[in-house]
Amino acid sequence: MIELKGKKVSESRIETAHLMMPNYANPAGKIYGGTILSLADAVAYMCAARHATPRCVTVSVDQVDFREPIEIGEVVTFQACVNYVGRTSMEVGIRIEAENLETGVRRHTNSCYFTMVALDERGKPTPVPPLLTETKDEKRRFKEGRIRREHAKELSEKRRALRERGE
Ligand SMILES: CC(C)(COP(=O)(O)OP(=O)(O)OC[C@H]1O[C@@H](n2cnc3c(N)ncnc32)[C@H](O)[C@@H]1OP(=O)(O)O)[C@@H](O)C(=O)NCCC(=O)NCCS
C-alpha cells in the first residue's frame, strides 16, 4: 500500500469573501441560511480538494448554528481549514463572519463543520493524506474533530440498533 505524505493545515487553508446581494435575501432583507450554507459548501470543497483530491464530496454537515442575521450589503468572510482527517474523510471547519461596511464592525455569525470524503477514479472512498498539525489551535481542533466523529458514529450505531429492533 502506498503511504501518503502528510500535509500541513496551512497548505489547504482557505479564506474568501462575498458581498451579500439582494437576491440572496428574504423579503425582510435577511440573508437566507441556505445561501450561506451553499457558499460554505463550496469553501469546504476547495479546502478538502487542496488537502486530498478534487474528487471529493460532502457527506455530512454538522452543528450549523446561525447566531445572528446577516444583512444585504454586508461582506461575509469564510475562513476554512481541515480540522481532522480519518482514513478517507476530512472534517473542514468554517468560521463565518459578517462585516458592516459602513461601521467596519465584524461579527462572528456562524461556525460549521463539513465532512468531506475523497473518492478514487471509480467513485469509491480513497485514503486522504495525514494531517500535520503544528500550532496549539490546530492540535485542539484535531482532537475536537475526532470527538465529533466518535459522537456521530455512536449516534448512527444507536439509530441502526433501534431500527433493527423495530422500535
Ligand atoms: C461519500 C460516499 C461515497 C461514502 O460512501 P460510504 O459507503 O458511506 O463509504 P464508507 O462507509 O467507506 O465511508 C467513507 C468515510 O465517510 C465517513 N462517513 C460516512 N458517512 C458519514 C456521515 N454521515 N457522517 C460523517 N462521516 C461519514 C466514514 O466514517 C468514512 O470515513 P473514514 O474512512 O475517514 O473512517 C457516499 O455516502 C456518497 O456518495 N454520498 C453522496 C455524496 C454527495 O453526493 N454529496 C453531495 C454532493 S457533493
The ligand as an ORCA input file, in Angstrom:
! r2SCAN-3c Opt
* xyz 0 1
  C     -19.417      9.690      0.303
  C     -19.841      8.250     -0.006
  C     -19.118      7.762     -1.252
  C     -19.414      7.412      1.213
  O     -19.873      6.121      0.997
  P     -19.918      5.081      2.202
  O     -20.453      3.820      1.647
  O     -20.574      5.693      3.390
  O     -18.385      4.859      2.466
  P     -17.700      4.455      3.808
  O     -18.619      3.735      4.725
  O     -16.406      3.789      3.391
  O     -17.359      5.847      4.488
  C     -16.367      6.686      3.939
  C     -15.962      7.675      5.007
  O     -17.052      8.572      5.208
  C     -17.378      8.628      6.594
  N     -18.829      8.826      6.670
  C     -19.779      8.154      6.015
  N     -20.992      8.645      6.359
  C     -20.762      9.658      7.220
  C     -21.600     10.573      7.914
  N     -22.925     10.551      7.806
  N     -21.032     11.489      8.726
  C     -19.676     11.555      8.877
  N     -18.831     10.715      8.227
  C     -19.377      9.785      7.425
  C     -16.955      7.274      7.133
  O     -16.759      7.344      8.544
  C     -15.663      7.066      6.374
  O     -14.658      7.867      6.955
  P     -13.182      7.303      7.296
  O     -12.726      6.496      6.103
  O     -12.364      8.533      7.458
  O     -13.295      6.491      8.532
  C     -21.377      8.115     -0.223
  O     -22.023      8.301      1.017
  C     -21.897      9.134     -1.223
  O     -21.645      9.026     -2.418
  N     -22.682     10.122     -0.740
  C     -23.201     11.172     -1.585
  C     -22.246     12.343     -1.611
  C     -22.848     13.501     -2.343
  O     -23.377     13.332     -3.406
  N     -22.753     14.702     -1.722
  C     -23.416     15.864     -2.199
  C     -22.841     16.383     -3.411
  S     -21.147     16.810     -3.246
*
